[in-house]
Amino acid sequence: MTTLLVILIALLATLGLPLFAALGAGGLLATHQADLDPAVLIIELNRLASSPNLTAIPLFTLAGVILAAGGAPQRLIRLFNALIGWLPGGLAGVALFACAFFTAFSGASGVTILALGGLLYPMLMSVGYPQRFSLGLLTSSGSIGLMFPPSLPVLLYGIVAGVNIDDLFLAGALPGLLLLVMIMLYSMMLGVRLHIPRQPFTTAALREALREGVWDILLPVGVVWGIFGGFVTVSEASACTAAYVLILETLIHRSLSLRRQLFPILRETSVLVGSILIILGVAMGLTNLLIDAQIPMRLLAWMSDNIDSQLQFLLLLNIVLLIVGAMMDIFSAIVVLVPLILPLALQFGVDPVHLGIIMLANLEIGYCTPPVGINLFIASQRFQKPILTLFRSTLPFLAIMLVWLGILTYLPQLSTWWK
């Protein structure tokens, strides 16, 4: 009967049952089998609720939603176009940097594709980029900014793993920049080969774009300076960010009306944050049961018998995470897997910060891989293209990201350069 129930829960999850319901059902089934009070499932919620960084998630999400509604995507495109549009493949670089910037603050690649895709896709096509390249760039770029502060997946990993979030933001800087450079070089080579026209550089255009976009660019500078300068904590930085973007869009740019748009913005933020927190709550209860059942210890014992080195462990870890990333969203994967993987990584001498970067890189790649690559589904909806077409379009970018993953995995200095 237990086996049948597990199969039924897994089948319902694949057919669209909300993940929190599947995890909650699994937790209740596990407590029943272990003759435990189901109340043990919510014990971990106390640790979650007492986390000082928990408030950063809804506040940074609110900031991203306000920016999306207030016209920040258009301002960023104009600014990056004026700055780097004159380079070979400059417009592709504009798309890349704008998507990375916006994803870092929205915390969701889907929001980036929806907000920027409709603007950038016709621009890329109009200057002569192939459709396949344009679709692949925009689909894969939706998740490229996940390494940069104040990324929600980084915050979530720090909360679940008990790792200092400031350290994680520092650790993600070089890996994130490396990926941007690698894809930018590929775009520049393609731009030269196809003789893509460049945007003429003019100081007047740059001055006008800076006048409109300087307040948006100052936002990440202020967050990084405030956190790493020791002036504010992550939670305080999130509150300052939300207040800043609200003032920016309502008083400076005057692109939002609080009377008409505040409620829809708060509703969208609540849906995004609620989906994360409810999954986080039930998943932490379930993983607490798995830890009590000594599942990590059994995995460690199996790996100790079959894996001889850190190199082998990291190779196996990447394979497992790539598979998981193709089947689960990044927030669920972090919550479910981190408590299981972290003890194993420590046993093999992997730094928790380095582990976080490896995990985020794998799950970032998973956004573009079937069967559940969320970027593919959202891009299919946005560009009205079949998922298979989009997946084929992302293959060159996935190849670059896999090379990037190998570099990050076996050069831990990129993640721990500041130590």
C-alpha positions as CSV (number, residue, x, y, z in Angstrom):
1,M,0.0,0.0,0.0
2,T,2.8,2.4,0.9
3,T,4.5,1.7,-2.5
4,L,1.3,2.3,-4.3
5,L,0.7,5.6,-2.5
6,V,4.3,6.8,-3.3
7,I,3.8,5.9,-7.0
8,L,0.4,7.7,-6.9
9,I,1.9,10.9,-5.4
10,A,4.8,10.9,-8.0
11,L,2.3,10.3,-10.8
12,L,0.1,13.2,-9.6
13,A,3.1,15.4,-9.3
14,T,4.1,14.7,-12.9
15,L,0.5,15.5,-14.0
16,G,0.6,18.9,-12.4
17,L,-0.2,18.5,-8.7
18,P,1.4,21.5,-6.9
19,L,4.8,20.6,-5.6
20,F,3.9,21.7,-2.0
21,A,1.0,19.3,-2.0
22,A,3.2,16.4,-3.2
23,L,5.8,17.1,-0.7
24,G,3.3,17.5,2.1
25,A,1.6,14.2,1.2
26,G,5.0,12.5,1.2
27,G,5.8,13.9,4.6
28,L,2.5,12.8,6.1
29,L,3.0,9.3,4.6
30,A,6.5,9.2,6.0
31,T,5.3,10.2,9.5
32,H,2.5,7.6,9.4
33,Q,5.0,4.8,8.4
34,A,7.4,5.9,11.2
35,D,4.5,6.1,13.8
36,L,5.4,9.7,14.4
37,D,3.1,12.7,15.2
38,P,2.6,14.7,12.0
39,A,3.4,17.8,14.1
40,V,7.1,17.0,13.6
41,L,6.8,18.2,10.1
42,I,6.5,21.8,11.2
43,I,9.3,21.8,13.8
44,E,11.7,23.0,11.1
45,L,9.5,25.9,10.4
46,N,10.6,27.5,13.6
47,R,14.2,27.7,12.3
48,L,12.9,29.0,9.0
49,A,10.7,31.7,10.7
50,S,13.6,32.8,12.9
51,S,16.0,33.2,10.1
52,P,17.1,36.9,10.0
53,N,17.4,36.8,6.2
54,L,13.9,35.5,5.5
55,T,12.4,38.9,5.1
56,A,14.8,39.7,2.3
57,I,13.0,37.3,-0.1
58,P,9.6,39.1,-0.2
59,L,11.2,42.6,-0.2
60,F,13.6,41.9,-3.1
61,T,10.8,40.2,-5.0
62,L,8.6,43.3,-4.5
63,A,11.5,45.4,-5.9
64,G,11.7,43.3,-9.0
65,V,8.0,43.4,-9.7
66,I,8.0,47.2,-9.2
67,L,10.9,47.6,-11.7
68,A,9.2,45.4,-14.2
69,A,6.0,47.4,-14.0
70,G,7.7,50.8,-14.0
71,G,9.5,50.6,-17.3
72,A,13.0,49.6,-16.1
73,P,13.5,47.0,-18.9
74,Q,13.1,49.7,-21.6
75,R,15.5,52.1,-19.8
76,L,18.1,49.3,-19.3
77,I,18.0,48.4,-23.0
78,R,18.5,52.0,-24.1
79,L,21.4,52.4,-21.6
80,F,23.2,49.2,-22.5
81,N,22.7,49.9,-26.2
82,A,24.3,53.3,-25.9
83,L,27.2,51.8,-23.9
84,I,28.1,48.6,-25.8
85,G,25.9,48.7,-28.9
86,W,28.9,49.8,-31.0
87,L,30.9,46.6,-30.3
88,P,30.8,43.6,-32.7
89,G,27.7,41.7,-31.7
90,G,26.8,44.7,-29.5
91,L,23.0,44.2,-29.6
92,A,23.4,40.6,-28.4
93,G,25.5,42.0,-25.6
94,V,22.8,44.5,-24.8
95,A,20.3,41.6,-24.5
96,L,22.7,39.6,-22.4
97,F,23.6,42.3,-19.9
98,A,20.0,43.6,-19.7
99,C,18.7,40.1,-19.0
100,A,21.4,39.4,-16.4
101,F,20.7,42.7,-14.6
102,F,17.0,42.2,-14.5
103,T,17.1,38.5,-13.4
104,A,19.3,39.4,-10.5
105,F,16.6,41.7,-9.1
106,S,13.5,39.9,-10.2
107,G,14.8,36.5,-9.0
108,A,12.9,34.7,-11.7
109,S,14.0,34.0,-15.2
110,G,10.4,33.8,-16.4
111,V,9.8,37.4,-15.4
112,T,12.9,38.4,-17.4
113,I,11.8,36.6,-20.6
114,L,8.3,38.0,-20.4
115,A,9.5,41.6,-19.6
116,L,12.4,41.8,-22.0
117,G,11.8,39.1,-24.7
118,G,9.1,41.0,-26.5
119,L,11.4,44.1,-26.7
120,L,14.6,42.4,-27.6
121,Y,13.5,39.6,-30.0
122,P,12.3,42.0,-32.8
123,M,15.4,44.1,-32.3
124,L,17.8,41.2,-32.8
125,M,15.9,40.0,-35.8
126,S,15.8,43.4,-37.4
127,V,19.6,43.8,-37.5
128,G,20.1,40.4,-39.1
129,Y,20.7,37.9,-36.3
130,P,19.3,34.4,-37.2
131,Q,16.1,33.5,-35.6
132,R,17.7,30.4,-34.0
133,F,20.4,32.5,-32.3
134,S,18.0,35.2,-31.2
135,L,15.6,32.6,-29.6
136,G,18.5,30.7,-28.0
137,L,20.1,33.9,-26.5
138,L,16.9,35.2,-25.0
139,T,15.8,31.8,-23.7
140,S,19.1,31.0,-22.0
141,S,19.8,34.6,-20.9
142,G,16.7,34.5,-18.7
143,S,18.6,32.7,-15.9
144,I,22.1,34.2,-16.4
145,G,21.9,36.8,-13.6
146,L,21.1,34.3,-10.9
147,M,24.6,34.5,-9.5
148,F,24.6,38.2,-8.8
149,P,23.2,40.0,-5.7
150,P,20.5,40.2,-4.6
151,S,19.5,36.9,-6.3
152,L,16.7,35.0,-4.5
153,P,18.2,31.5,-5.2
154,V,21.5,32.7,-3.5
155,L,19.5,34.0,-0.5
156,L,17.5,30.7,-0.3
157,Y,20.7,28.5,-0.4
158,G,22.2,30.6,2.3
159,I,19.1,30.2,4.5
160,V,18.8,26.5,4.0
161,A,22.5,25.7,4.2
162,G,23.3,28.1,7.1
163,V,26.0,29.8,5.0
164,N,26.8,33.5,5.3
165,I,24.9,35.2,2.4
166,D,27.6,38.0,2.1
167,D,30.1,35.2,1.3
168,L,27.8,33.7,-1.3
169,F,27.3,37.0,-3.0
170,L,31.1,37.5,-3.2
171,A,31.5,33.9,-4.4
172,G,29.1,34.4,-7.3
173,A,30.7,37.5,-8.7
174,L,33.5,36.0,-10.7
175,P,31.6,32.9,-11.9
176,G,28.7,35.2,-13.1
177,L,31.0,37.5,-14.9
178,L,32.9,34.6,-16.5
179,L,29.7,33.3,-18.0
180,L,28.7,36.7,-19.3
181,V,32.1,37.1,-21.0
182,M,32.0,33.6,-22.5
183,I,28.6,34.2,-24.1
184,M,29.5,37.7,-25.1
185,L,32.6,36.4,-27.0
186,Y,30.5,33.9,-28.8
187,S,28.0,36.6,-29.8
188,M,30.8,38.9,-30.9
189,M,32.3,36.2,-33.2
190,L,28.9,35.5,-34.7
191,G,28.3,39.2,-35.2
192,V,31.6,39.6,-37.1
193,R,30.9,36.5,-39.2
194,L,27.4,37.7,-40.2
195,H,28.4,41.3,-40.6
196,I,25.8,42.5,-38.2
197,P,25.6,46.3,-38.3
198,R,26.7,48.1,-35.1
199,Q,25.0,50.9,-33.2
200,P,26.9,54.1,-33.8
201,F,28.3,55.5,-30.6
202,T,27.2,59.1,-29.8
203,T,27.8,61.0,-26.6
204,A,24.3,62.5,-27.0
205,A,22.6,59.1,-27.0
206,L,24.7,58.0,-24.1
207,R,24.0,61.2,-22.1
208,E,20.2,60.8,-22.7
209,A,20.3,57.1,-21.8
210,L,22.3,57.8,-18.6
211,R,19.9,60.5,-17.6
212,E,17.0,58.0,-17.7
213,G,18.8,54.9,-16.5
214,V,21.4,56.1,-14.0
215,W,19.0,55.6,-11.1
216,D,18.5,52.0,-12.1
217,I,22.3,51.4,-12.4
218,L,22.9,52.9,-9.0
219,L,20.6,50.3,-7.4
220,P,23.0,47.3,-7.6
221,V,25.9,49.5,-6.7
222,G,24.2,50.7,-3.6
223,V,23.2,47.1,-2.6
224,V,26.7,45.7,-3.0
225,W,28.3,48.8,-1.3
226,G,25.9,48.7,1.6
227,I,26.2,44.9,2.3
228,F,29.9,44.5,1.8
229,G,30.8,47.8,3.3
230,G,29.1,46.6,6.5
231,F,26.6,49.5,6.5
232,V,23.4,47.3,6.3
233,T,22.5,43.6,6.7
234,V,20.9,41.7,3.8
235,S,17.4,42.2,5.3
236,E,18.0,45.9,5.7
237,A,19.4,46.1,2.2
238,S,16.2,44.5,0.9
239,A,14.0,47.0,2.7
240,C,16.1,49.9,1.4
241,T,15.9,48.4,-2.2
242,A,12.1,48.1,-2.1
243,A,11.7,51.7,-0.8
244,Y,14.2,53.0,-3.3
245,V,12.5,51.5,-6.4
246,L,9.1,52.6,-5.1
247,I,10.3,56.2,-4.9
248,L,12.1,55.8,-8.2
249,E,9.1,54.7,-10.2
250,T,6.4,56.8,-8.5
251,L,8.2,60.1,-7.8
252,I,11.2,60.3,-10.2
253,H,10.1,58.5,-13.3
254,R,6.4,58.8,-12.4
255,S,5.7,55.6,-14.4
256,L,3.6,54.0,-11.6
257,S,0.4,55.2,-10.0
258,L,0.0,53.8,-6.5
259,R,-3.7,54.4,-6.5
260,R,-4.2,52.2,-9.6
261,Q,-1.3,49.8,-9.7
262,L,-0.2,49.2,-6.1
263,F,-2.7,46.4,-5.5
264,P,-1.8,44.4,-8.7
265,I,1.8,44.7,-7.8
266,L,1.3,43.5,-4.2
267,R,-0.8,40.6,-5.5
268,E,1.8,39.5,-8.0
269,T,4.5,39.8,-5.4
270,S,2.4,37.7,-2.9
271,V,1.9,35.0,-5.4
272,L,5.6,34.7,-6.2
273,V,6.7,34.8,-2.6
274,G,3.9,32.6,-1.4
275,S,4.8,29.9,-3.9
276,I,8.4,29.9,-2.6
277,L,7.6,30.0,1.1
278,I,4.9,27.3,1.1
279,I,7.3,24.9,-0.8
280,L,10.1,25.9,1.6
281,G,7.9,25.1,4.6
282,V,6.7,21.7,3.6
283,A,10.0,20.6,2.0
284,M,12.0,21.5,5.2
285,G,9.6,19.3,7.2
286,L,10.1,16.4,4.8
287,T,13.9,16.8,4.7
288,N,13.9,16.9,8.5
289,L,12.3,13.4,8.4
290,L,14.9,12.2,5.9
291,I,17.7,13.4,8.1
292,D,16.1,11.7,11.2
293,A,15.8,8.5,9.1
294,Q,19.6,8.8,8.5
295,I,19.2,9.0,4.7
296,P,22.2,11.3,4.3
297,M,24.3,8.9,6.4
298,R,23.4,6.0,4.3
299,L,24.2,7.9,1.1
300,L,27.5,8.9,2.7
301,A,28.2,5.3,3.5
302,W,27.4,4.2,-0.1
303,M,29.6,7.0,-1.5
304,S,32.5,6.2,0.9
305,D,32.4,2.6,-0.4
306,N,32.1,3.5,-4.1
307,I,33.8,6.9,-4.5
308,D,37.5,7.4,-3.7
309,S,38.1,11.1,-4.4
310,Q,36.7,14.5,-4.3
311,L,37.0,14.6,-8.1
312,Q,34.7,11.6,-8.5
313,F,32.2,13.1,-6.0
314,L,32.0,16.3,-7.9
315,L,31.5,14.5,-11.2
316,L,28.7,12.5,-9.7
317,L,27.2,15.6,-8.1
318,N,27.1,17.4,-11.4
319,I,25.4,14.5,-13.1
320,V,22.7,14.3,-10.3
321,L,22.2,18.1,-10.2
322,L,21.8,18.4,-14.0
323,I,19.1,15.7,-13.9
324,V,17.4,17.3,-10.9
325,G,17.6,20.7,-12.6
326,A,15.8,19.4,-15.6
327,M,12.9,18.1,-13.5
328,M,12.5,20.6,-10.6
329,D,12.4,24.3,-10.2
330,I,15.4,25.9,-8.7
331,F,13.7,26.9,-5.4
332,S,12.3,23.4,-4.7
333,A,15.6,21.7,-5.7
334,I,17.6,23.9,-3.3
335,V,15.2,23.2,-0.4
336,V,15.0,19.5,-1.0
337,L,18.6,18.7,-1.9
338,V,20.8,21.0,0.1
339,P,20.2,19.2,3.5
340,L,21.0,15.9,1.9
341,I,24.0,17.0,-0.2
342,L,25.7,19.3,2.3
343,P,26.9,16.6,4.8
344,L,28.3,14.5,1.8
345,A,30.1,17.5,0.4
346,L,31.7,18.3,3.8
347,Q,32.8,14.7,4.1
348,F,34.7,15.0,0.8
349,G,36.2,18.4,1.7
350,V,34.0,20.6,-0.5
351,D,33.6,24.1,0.8
352,P,29.9,24.9,1.4
353,V,30.2,28.2,-0.5
354,H,31.8,26.4,-3.4
355,L,29.1,23.8,-3.2
356,G,26.5,26.6,-3.4
357,I,28.0,28.0,-6.6
358,I,28.2,24.5,-8.2
359,M,24.6,23.8,-7.3
360,L,23.3,27.1,-8.6
361,A,25.3,26.7,-11.8
362,N,23.7,23.3,-12.4
363,L,20.2,24.4,-11.7
364,E,20.7,27.5,-13.9
365,I,21.5,25.1,-16.8
366,G,18.4,23.1,-15.8
367,Y,16.2,26.1,-16.7
368,C,16.9,25.4,-20.4
369,T,16.7,21.6,-20.4
370,P,13.6,19.4,-20.9
371,P,11.4,17.9,-19.6
372,V,10.7,20.7,-17.1
373,G,13.0,23.5,-18.2
374,I,10.9,26.5,-17.1
375,N,12.6,28.9,-19.5
376,L,11.6,26.7,-22.5
377,F,7.9,26.8,-21.4
378,I,7.8,30.5,-20.8
379,A,9.8,31.3,-24.0
380,S,7.4,29.1,-25.9
381,Q,4.5,31.1,-24.6
382,R,6.2,34.4,-25.2
383,F,7.6,33.8,-28.7
384,Q,4.8,31.4,-29.9
385,K,7.4,28.7,-30.8
386,P,7.4,24.9,-30.2
387,I,9.5,23.8,-27.1
388,L,11.6,21.5,-29.3
389,T,12.6,24.5,-31.5
390,L,13.6,26.5,-28.5
391,F,15.6,23.7,-27.1
392,R,17.5,23.3,-30.3
393,S,18.1,27.1,-30.3
394,T,19.7,26.9,-26.8
395,L,22.1,24.1,-27.6
396,P,25.1,26.4,-28.4
397,F,24.5,28.3,-25.2
398,L,24.1,25.1,-23.2
399,A,27.4,23.9,-24.5
400,I,29.1,27.1,-23.3
401,M,27.4,26.8,-19.9
402,L,28.5,23.2,-19.6
403,V,32.1,24.2,-20.2
404,W,31.6,27.0,-17.7
405,L,30.2,24.5,-15.2
406,G,33.4,22.3,-15.6
407,I,35.6,25.4,-14.9
408,L,33.7,26.3,-11.8
409,T,33.6,22.8,-10.5
410,Y,37.3,22.1,-10.7
411,L,38.7,25.6,-10.1
412,P,37.2,26.4,-6.6
413,Q,39.4,29.5,-6.5
414,L,36.8,31.2,-8.7
415,S,34.3,30.8,-5.8
416,T,36.6,31.3,-2.9
417,W,39.0,34.0,-4.3
418,W,38.1,36.4,-1.4
419,K,39.0,34.0,1.4
